[in-house]
Amino acid sequence: MGIIYRNGVARMVVFRGSHTAERIKEHGWVVANFIYDPLVYVKTAFEDLPPEDFIDEQVGEIAVQRLSGAEAWAAYQAEIDQETNEALIVSLSLMKEKICSLALHPVNRGFNSIIDATVHATRFQQSRDPHLHDLIRHHASLVRRCGGARELEALELLSTYLDFGDEE
């Protein structure tokens, strides 16, 4: 999930059927986890993490769940502004934020490309659009050239979700 911040307003577009959309509709909150692990990005795009990967945090009267390995997190009140057949458009109001560790990460084209490839892959699974396939291949080549061991592992995992075989 990504937060869009424009003109002083934080928003999200959340796809129907996701656990995030269900939580927003049922409870009216969402947590953004800040992580630097490409494997977690890939895994969470296609499957649920086990309960032991989360911890509870108290935010006022609300107990929210965040990733235990998050470097930082932010809990938001989430109000649905618009619903379409595919998505919810949600306005966010910050309730609490916390920095858990101060780790500096250099710009890494391999890491950034695994994120981009994962976003394209989630859309590709729905549409099978050949252009998205080409974008995934482009980002995969950047991961191979610029990524470290963890990015390469994430790329391998991503290819298993997409069933591209040995192509990627």
Buried (B, 14 or more C-beta within 10 A) or exposed (E): BEBEEEEEEBBBBBBEEBEBBEBBBEEBBBBBBBBBBBBBBBBBBBEEEEEEBBBEBEBEEBEBBBBEBBBBBBBBBBEBEEEEEEBBBBBBEEBBEEEBEEEEEEEBBBBBBBBBBBBBBBBBBEEEEEEBBEBBBEBBBBBBEBBEEBBBBBBEBBBEBBEBEEEB
